[in-house]
Amino acid sequence: MNVVDSSAWLSYFAGDKNAGSFAKAIELVAELLVPSITIAEVFKSILRQRDEESAIQAIAHMQQANVAVLDSGLAVDAACFGIEYKLPLADSIIYATARKYGAVLWTQDTDFKGLEGVKFYPK
């Protein structure tokens, strides 16, 4: 199982230098888990940078995978990871989701660098 964080999704959609690194995880939809917070972050970023149609197309692609909804148990786990690893709220939810499902977290976000179960690609 794979979880791709928001920065990696945005890299993939932009086709930047790390896009190919994240394509493997993103295009294997049967093994892809998308935290609902990631959908919100990606939609917001693309809406701000481009337009609503582009943002809708991006999240439609994301929703082809299994979407993990934030429930109270996951929220508590996220809070604990946030404190333990000094992660921002969205990052702590993404990390907690990956840990809950035993998934590999694919990212280029330095907040995750060195954490267990993370494949980090520098920008």
Buried (B, 14 or more C-beta within 10 A) or exposed (E): BBBBBBBBBBBBBEEEEBBEBBBEBBEEBEEBBBBBBBBEBBBEBBBEEEEEEEBEEBBEBBEEBEBBEBEEEBBEBBBEBBEEBEBEEBBBBBBBBBBBBEBBBBBBBEBBEEBEEBBBBEE
